[in-house]
Structures are given as structure tokens and as C-alpha cells.
Amino acid sequence: MIDYTRPNWPPSQRNSAAPPRSHSPTSAKGGIVLIVSPFASITALALVTGWWLIVLGVMEAIHAVQMRRATN
């Protein structure tokens, strides 16, 4: 039986109120870049998100056409 009320955290942190932290070097570098140049980071994030949403929209449209052809 799956218990959906408790997150799947490591046993050492199951009684903690906060989720486990990520101590990866990539996270630290990303945080430093965000602090040093916040506007460039926000611009890059907005562009990546915009392109990602465009790609997802195109894929959804293609999938919808494929489903419509399959049902006819």
C-alpha cells in the first residue's frame, strides 16, 4: 500500500519539516549567477520557458491532429 500522506524522503529526514536540500555544485553556481546578474538570468529563464511552451504547444497540436485522424 502506498502512503500518499508522507513524502518519500530519506529515513534520516523523514521527521523533518523541510524537504532534503540539494548540495550540488550546479545549484551553487546557478545561485551565484542569479545574484550577480538577476536581470540577465530572468531574461534567459523567460526565453527558455517561452521556447519550451511553444514546443509543447506544437507537440500538443500534432498529437491532437493524430488523434483526430485515428478516430475518423
Phi and psi restraints in degrees (range 20) as a CNS / XPLOR table:
assign (resid 1 and name C) (resid 2 and name N)
       (resid 2 and name CA) (resid 2 and name C) 1.0 -93.4 20.0 2
assign (resid 2 and name N) (resid 2 and name CA)
       (resid 2 and name C) (resid 3 and name N) 1.0 130.7 20.0 2
assign (resid 2 and name C) (resid 3 and name N)
       (resid 3 and name CA) (resid 3 and name C) 1.0 -97.2 20.0 2
assign (resid 3 and name N) (resid 3 and name CA)
       (resid 3 and name C) (resid 4 and name N) 1.0 104.1 20.0 2
assign (resid 3 and name C) (resid 4 and name N)
       (resid 4 and name CA) (resid 4 and name C) 1.0 -82.2 20.0 2
assign (resid 4 and name N) (resid 4 and name CA)
       (resid 4 and name C) (resid 5 and name N) 1.0 -5.2 20.0 2
assign (resid 4 and name C) (resid 5 and name N)
       (resid 5 and name CA) (resid 5 and name C) 1.0 -84.0 20.0 2
assign (resid 5 and name N) (resid 5 and name CA)
       (resid 5 and name C) (resid 6 and name N) 1.0 -17.3 20.0 2
assign (resid 5 and name C) (resid 6 and name N)
       (resid 6 and name CA) (resid 6 and name C) 1.0 -117.4 20.0 2
assign (resid 6 and name N) (resid 6 and name CA)
       (resid 6 and name C) (resid 7 and name N) 1.0 134.3 20.0 2
assign (resid 6 and name C) (resid 7 and name N)
       (resid 7 and name CA) (resid 7 and name C) 1.0 -68.0 20.0 2
assign (resid 7 and name N) (resid 7 and name CA)
       (resid 7 and name C) (resid 8 and name N) 1.0 155.6 20.0 2
assign (resid 7 and name C) (resid 8 and name N)
       (resid 8 and name CA) (resid 8 and name C) 1.0 -89.3 20.0 2
assign (resid 8 and name N) (resid 8 and name CA)
       (resid 8 and name C) (resid 9 and name N) 1.0 71.1 20.0 2
assign (resid 8 and name C) (resid 9 and name N)
       (resid 9 and name CA) (resid 9 and name C) 1.0 -97.7 20.0 2
assign (resid 9 and name N) (resid 9 and name CA)
       (resid 9 and name C) (resid 10 and name N) 1.0 161.9 20.0 2
assign (resid 9 and name C) (resid 10 and name N)
       (resid 10 and name CA) (resid 10 and name C) 1.0 -59.7 20.0 2
assign (resid 10 and name N) (resid 10 and name CA)
       (resid 10 and name C) (resid 11 and name N) 1.0 151.9 20.0 2
assign (resid 10 and name C) (resid 11 and name N)
       (resid 11 and name CA) (resid 11 and name C) 1.0 -56.2 20.0 2
assign (resid 11 and name N) (resid 11 and name CA)
       (resid 11 and name C) (resid 12 and name N) 1.0 -31.3 20.0 2
assign (resid 11 and name C) (resid 12 and name N)
       (resid 12 and name CA) (resid 12 and name C) 1.0 -69.4 20.0 2
assign (resid 12 and name N) (resid 12 and name CA)
       (resid 12 and name C) (resid 13 and name N) 1.0 -17.4 20.0 2
assign (resid 12 and name C) (resid 13 and name N)
       (resid 13 and name CA) (resid 13 and name C) 1.0 -119.9 20.0 2
assign (resid 13 and name N) (resid 13 and name CA)
       (resid 13 and name C) (resid 14 and name N) 1.0 14.1 20.0 2
assign (resid 13 and name C) (resid 14 and name N)
       (resid 14 and name CA) (resid 14 and name C) 1.0 -69.1 20.0 2
assign (resid 14 and name N) (resid 14 and name CA)
       (resid 14 and name C) (resid 15 and name N) 1.0 -27.5 20.0 2
assign (resid 14 and name C) (resid 15 and name N)
       (resid 15 and name CA) (resid 15 and name C) 1.0 -90.9 20.0 2
assign (resid 15 and name N) (resid 15 and name CA)
       (resid 15 and name C) (resid 16 and name N) 1.0 1.1 20.0 2
assign (resid 15 and name C) (resid 16 and name N)
       (resid 16 and name CA) (resid 16 and name C) 1.0 -83.0 20.0 2
assign (resid 16 and name N) (resid 16 and name CA)
       (resid 16 and name C) (resid 17 and name N) 1.0 148.9 20.0 2
assign (resid 16 and name C) (resid 17 and name N)
       (resid 17 and name CA) (resid 17 and name C) 1.0 -81.8 20.0 2
assign (resid 17 and name N) (resid 17 and name CA)
       (resid 17 and name C) (resid 18 and name N) 1.0 -22.8 20.0 2
assign (resid 17 and name C) (resid 18 and name N)
       (resid 18 and name CA) (resid 18 and name C) 1.0 -102.1 20.0 2
assign (resid 18 and name N) (resid 18 and name CA)
       (resid 18 and name C) (resid 19 and name N) 1.0 148.9 20.0 2
assign (resid 18 and name C) (resid 19 and name N)
       (resid 19 and name CA) (resid 19 and name C) 1.0 -68.9 20.0 2
assign (resid 19 and name N) (resid 19 and name CA)
       (resid 19 and name C) (resid 20 and name N) 1.0 162.4 20.0 2
assign (resid 19 and name C) (resid 20 and name N)
       (resid 20 and name CA) (resid 20 and name C) 1.0 -60.8 20.0 2
assign (resid 20 and name N) (resid 20 and name CA)
       (resid 20 and name C) (resid 21 and name N) 1.0 145.0 20.0 2
assign (resid 20 and name C) (resid 21 and name N)
       (resid 21 and name CA) (resid 21 and name C) 1.0 -87.6 20.0 2
assign (resid 21 and name N) (resid 21 and name CA)
       (resid 21 and name C) (resid 22 and name N) 1.0 151.5 20.0 2
assign (resid 21 and name C) (resid 22 and name N)
       (resid 22 and name CA) (resid 22 and name C) 1.0 -100.3 20.0 2
assign (resid 22 and name N) (resid 22 and name CA)
       (resid 22 and name C) (resid 23 and name N) 1.0 119.9 20.0 2
assign (resid 22 and name C) (resid 23 and name N)
       (resid 23 and name CA) (resid 23 and name C) 1.0 -107.3 20.0 2
assign (resid 23 and name N) (resid 23 and name CA)
       (resid 23 and name C) (resid 24 and name N) 1.0 38.5 20.0 2
assign (resid 23 and name C) (resid 24 and name N)
       (resid 24 and name CA) (resid 24 and name C) 1.0 -82.9 20.0 2
assign (resid 24 and name N) (resid 24 and name CA)
       (resid 24 and name C) (resid 25 and name N) 1.0 149.2 20.0 2
assign (resid 24 and name C) (resid 25 and name N)
       (resid 25 and name CA) (resid 25 and name C) 1.0 -61.6 20.0 2
assign (resid 25 and name N) (resid 25 and name CA)
       (resid 25 and name C) (resid 26 and name N) 1.0 -29.8 20.0 2
assign (resid 25 and name C) (resid 26 and name N)
       (resid 26 and name CA) (resid 26 and name C) 1.0 -65.7 20.0 2
assign (resid 26 and name N) (resid 26 and name CA)
       (resid 26 and name C) (resid 27 and name N) 1.0 -39.7 20.0 2
assign (resid 26 and name C) (resid 27 and name N)
       (resid 27 and name CA) (resid 27 and name C) 1.0 -63.6 20.0 2
assign (resid 27 and name N) (resid 27 and name CA)
       (resid 27 and name C) (resid 28 and name N) 1.0 -41.3 20.0 2
assign (resid 27 and name C) (resid 28 and name N)
       (resid 28 and name CA) (resid 28 and name C) 1.0 -65.2 20.0 2
assign (resid 28 and name N) (resid 28 and name CA)
       (resid 28 and name C) (resid 29 and name N) 1.0 -42.7 20.0 2
assign (resid 28 and name C) (resid 29 and name N)
       (resid 29 and name CA) (resid 29 and name C) 1.0 -64.0 20.0 2
assign (resid 29 and name N) (resid 29 and name CA)
       (resid 29 and name C) (resid 30 and name N) 1.0 -41.2 20.0 2
assign (resid 29 and name C) (resid 30 and name N)
       (resid 30 and name CA) (resid 30 and name C) 1.0 -63.4 20.0 2
assign (resid 30 and name N) (resid 30 and name CA)
       (resid 30 and name C) (resid 31 and name N) 1.0 -39.4 20.0 2
assign (resid 30 and name C) (resid 31 and name N)
       (resid 31 and name CA) (resid 31 and name C) 1.0 -65.1 20.0 2
assign (resid 31 and name N) (resid 31 and name CA)
       (resid 31 and name C) (resid 32 and name N) 1.0 -40.0 20.0 2
assign (resid 31 and name C) (resid 32 and name N)
       (resid 32 and name CA) (resid 32 and name C) 1.0 -65.0 20.0 2
assign (resid 32 and name N) (resid 32 and name CA)
       (resid 32 and name C) (resid 33 and name N) 1.0 -44.1 20.0 2
assign (resid 32 and name C) (resid 33 and name N)
       (resid 33 and name CA) (resid 33 and name C) 1.0 -62.5 20.0 2
assign (resid 33 and name N) (resid 33 and name CA)
       (resid 33 and name C) (resid 34 and name N) 1.0 -39.9 20.0 2
assign (resid 33 and name C) (resid 34 and name N)
       (resid 34 and name CA) (resid 34 and name C) 1.0 -65.3 20.0 2
assign (resid 34 and name N) (resid 34 and name CA)
       (resid 34 and name C) (resid 35 and name N) 1.0 -37.1 20.0 2
assign (resid 34 and name C) (resid 35 and name N)
       (resid 35 and name CA) (resid 35 and name C) 1.0 -72.5 20.0 2
assign (resid 35 and name N) (resid 35 and name CA)
       (resid 35 and name C) (resid 36 and name N) 1.0 -40.9 20.0 2
assign (resid 35 and name C) (resid 36 and name N)
       (resid 36 and name CA) (resid 36 and name C) 1.0 -70.1 20.0 2
assign (resid 36 and name N) (resid 36 and name CA)
       (resid 36 and name C) (resid 37 and name N) 1.0 -44.6 20.0 2
assign (resid 36 and name C) (resid 37 and name N)
       (resid 37 and name CA) (resid 37 and name C) 1.0 -135.5 20.0 2
assign (resid 37 and name N) (resid 37 and name CA)
       (resid 37 and name C) (resid 38 and name N) 1.0 79.7 20.0 2
assign (resid 37 and name C) (resid 38 and name N)
       (resid 38 and name CA) (resid 38 and name C) 1.0 -66.7 20.0 2
assign (resid 38 and name N) (resid 38 and name CA)
       (resid 38 and name C) (resid 39 and name N) 1.0 -36.9 20.0 2
assign (resid 38 and name C) (resid 39 and name N)
       (resid 39 and name CA) (resid 39 and name C) 1.0 -70.9 20.0 2
assign (resid 39 and name N) (resid 39 and name CA)
       (resid 39 and name C) (resid 40 and name N) 1.0 -39.1 20.0 2
assign (resid 39 and name C) (resid 40 and name N)
       (resid 40 and name CA) (resid 40 and name C) 1.0 -66.0 20.0 2
assign (resid 40 and name N) (resid 40 and name CA)
       (resid 40 and name C) (resid 41 and name N) 1.0 -37.0 20.0 2
assign (resid 40 and name C) (resid 41 and name N)
       (resid 41 and name CA) (resid 41 and name C) 1.0 -66.8 20.0 2
assign (resid 41 and name N) (resid 41 and name CA)
       (resid 41 and name C) (resid 42 and name N) 1.0 -41.9 20.0 2
assign (resid 41 and name C) (resid 42 and name N)
       (resid 42 and name CA) (resid 42 and name C) 1.0 -66.3 20.0 2
assign (resid 42 and name N) (resid 42 and name CA)
       (resid 42 and name C) (resid 43 and name N) 1.0 -39.4 20.0 2
assign (resid 42 and name C) (resid 43 and name N)
       (resid 43 and name CA) (resid 43 and name C) 1.0 -63.0 20.0 2
assign (resid 43 and name N) (resid 43 and name CA)
       (resid 43 and name C) (resid 44 and name N) 1.0 -45.4 20.0 2
assign (resid 43 and name C) (resid 44 and name N)
       (resid 44 and name CA) (resid 44 and name C) 1.0 -63.1 20.0 2
assign (resid 44 and name N) (resid 44 and name CA)
       (resid 44 and name C) (resid 45 and name N) 1.0 -42.3 20.0 2
assign (resid 44 and name C) (resid 45 and name N)
       (resid 45 and name CA) (resid 45 and name C) 1.0 -63.1 20.0 2
assign (resid 45 and name N) (resid 45 and name CA)
       (resid 45 and name C) (resid 46 and name N) 1.0 -41.6 20.0 2
assign (resid 45 and name C) (resid 46 and name N)
       (resid 46 and name CA) (resid 46 and name C) 1.0 -64.7 20.0 2
assign (resid 46 and name N) (resid 46 and name CA)
       (resid 46 and name C) (resid 47 and name N) 1.0 -40.9 20.0 2
assign (resid 46 and name C) (resid 47 and name N)
       (resid 47 and name CA) (resid 47 and name C) 1.0 -66.0 20.0 2
assign (resid 47 and name N) (resid 47 and name CA)
       (resid 47 and name C) (resid 48 and name N) 1.0 -45.2 20.0 2
assign (resid 47 and name C) (resid 48 and name N)
       (resid 48 and name CA) (resid 48 and name C) 1.0 -63.0 20.0 2
assign (resid 48 and name N) (resid 48 and name CA)
       (resid 48 and name C) (resid 49 and name N) 1.0 -43.4 20.0 2
assign (resid 48 and name C) (resid 49 and name N)
       (resid 49 and name CA) (resid 49 and name C) 1.0 -64.1 20.0 2
assign (resid 49 and name N) (resid 49 and name CA)
       (resid 49 and name C) (resid 50 and name N) 1.0 -41.9 20.0 2
assign (resid 49 and name C) (resid 50 and name N)
       (resid 50 and name CA) (resid 50 and name C) 1.0 -61.8 20.0 2
assign (resid 50 and name N) (resid 50 and name CA)
       (resid 50 and name C) (resid 51 and name N) 1.0 -47.4 20.0 2
assign (resid 50 and name C) (resid 51 and name N)
       (resid 51 and name CA) (resid 51 and name C) 1.0 -63.2 20.0 2
assign (resid 51 and name N) (resid 51 and name CA)
       (resid 51 and name C) (resid 52 and name N) 1.0 -39.9 20.0 2
assign (resid 51 and name C) (resid 52 and name N)
       (resid 52 and name CA) (resid 52 and name C) 1.0 -62.1 20.0 2
assign (resid 52 and name N) (resid 52 and name CA)
       (resid 52 and name C) (resid 53 and name N) 1.0 -42.4 20.0 2
assign (resid 52 and name C) (resid 53 and name N)
       (resid 53 and name CA) (resid 53 and name C) 1.0 -67.4 20.0 2
assign (resid 53 and name N) (resid 53 and name CA)
       (resid 53 and name C) (resid 54 and name N) 1.0 -35.9 20.0 2
assign (resid 53 and name C) (resid 54 and name N)
       (resid 54 and name CA) (resid 54 and name C) 1.0 -63.7 20.0 2
assign (resid 54 and name N) (resid 54 and name CA)
       (resid 54 and name C) (resid 55 and name N) 1.0 -45.3 20.0 2
assign (resid 54 and name C) (resid 55 and name N)
       (resid 55 and name CA) (resid 55 and name C) 1.0 -62.2 20.0 2
assign (resid 55 and name N) (resid 55 and name CA)
       (resid 55 and name C) (resid 56 and name N) 1.0 -44.6 20.0 2
assign (resid 55 and name C) (resid 56 and name N)
       (resid 56 and name CA) (resid 56 and name C) 1.0 -62.1 20.0 2
assign (resid 56 and name N) (resid 56 and name CA)
       (resid 56 and name C) (resid 57 and name N) 1.0 -40.3 20.0 2
assign (resid 56 and name C) (resid 57 and name N)
       (resid 57 and name CA) (resid 57 and name C) 1.0 -63.2 20.0 2
assign (resid 57 and name N) (resid 57 and name CA)
       (resid 57 and name C) (resid 58 and name N) 1.0 -42.9 20.0 2
assign (resid 57 and name C) (resid 58 and name N)
       (resid 58 and name CA) (resid 58 and name C) 1.0 -63.3 20.0 2
assign (resid 58 and name N) (resid 58 and name CA)
       (resid 58 and name C) (resid 59 and name N) 1.0 -42.3 20.0 2
assign (resid 58 and name C) (resid 59 and name N)
       (resid 59 and name CA) (resid 59 and name C) 1.0 -64.9 20.0 2
assign (resid 59 and name N) (resid 59 and name CA)
       (resid 59 and name C) (resid 60 and name N) 1.0 -38.6 20.0 2
assign (resid 59 and name C) (resid 60 and name N)
       (resid 60 and name CA) (resid 60 and name C) 1.0 -64.3 20.0 2
assign (resid 60 and name N) (resid 60 and name CA)
       (resid 60 and name C) (resid 61 and name N) 1.0 -41.2 20.0 2
assign (resid 60 and name C) (resid 61 and name N)
       (resid 61 and name CA) (resid 61 and name C) 1.0 -64.4 20.0 2
assign (resid 61 and name N) (resid 61 and name CA)
       (resid 61 and name C) (resid 62 and name N) 1.0 -42.5 20.0 2
assign (resid 61 and name C) (resid 62 and name N)
       (resid 62 and name CA) (resid 62 and name C) 1.0 -62.7 20.0 2
assign (resid 62 and name N) (resid 62 and name CA)
       (resid 62 and name C) (resid 63 and name N) 1.0 -43.8 20.0 2
assign (resid 62 and name C) (resid 63 and name N)
       (resid 63 and name CA) (resid 63 and name C) 1.0 -64.2 20.0 2
assign (resid 63 and name N) (resid 63 and name CA)
       (resid 63 and name C) (resid 64 and name N) 1.0 -39.1 20.0 2
assign (resid 63 and name C) (resid 64 and name N)
       (resid 64 and name CA) (resid 64 and name C) 1.0 -63.6 20.0 2
assign (resid 64 and name N) (resid 64 and name CA)
       (resid 64 and name C) (resid 65 and name N) 1.0 -42.6 20.0 2
assign (resid 64 and name C) (resid 65 and name N)
       (resid 65 and name CA) (resid 65 and name C) 1.0 -63.6 20.0 2
assign (resid 65 and name N) (resid 65 and name CA)
       (resid 65 and name C) (resid 66 and name N) 1.0 -42.4 20.0 2
assign (resid 65 and name C) (resid 66 and name N)
       (resid 66 and name CA) (resid 66 and name C) 1.0 -62.6 20.0 2
assign (resid 66 and name N) (resid 66 and name CA)
       (resid 66 and name C) (resid 67 and name N) 1.0 -42.6 20.0 2
assign (resid 66 and name C) (resid 67 and name N)
       (resid 67 and name CA) (resid 67 and name C) 1.0 -65.9 20.0 2
assign (resid 67 and name N) (resid 67 and name CA)
       (resid 67 and name C) (resid 68 and name N) 1.0 -38.9 20.0 2
assign (resid 67 and name C) (resid 68 and name N)
       (resid 68 and name CA) (resid 68 and name C) 1.0 -66.2 20.0 2
assign (resid 68 and name N) (resid 68 and name CA)
       (resid 68 and name C) (resid 69 and name N) 1.0 -40.8 20.0 2
assign (resid 68 and name C) (resid 69 and name N)
       (resid 69 and name CA) (resid 69 and name C) 1.0 -64.7 20.0 2
assign (resid 69 and name N) (resid 69 and name CA)
       (resid 69 and name C) (resid 70 and name N) 1.0 -37.2 20.0 2
assign (resid 69 and name C) (resid 70 and name N)
       (resid 70 and name CA) (resid 70 and name C) 1.0 -69.9 20.0 2
assign (resid 70 and name N) (resid 70 and name CA)
       (resid 70 and name C) (resid 71 and name N) 1.0 -29.5 20.0 2
assign (resid 70 and name C) (resid 71 and name N)
       (resid 71 and name CA) (resid 71 and name C) 1.0 -85.5 20.0 2
assign (resid 71 and name N) (resid 71 and name CA)
       (resid 71 and name C) (resid 72 and name N) 1.0 -18.5 20.0 2
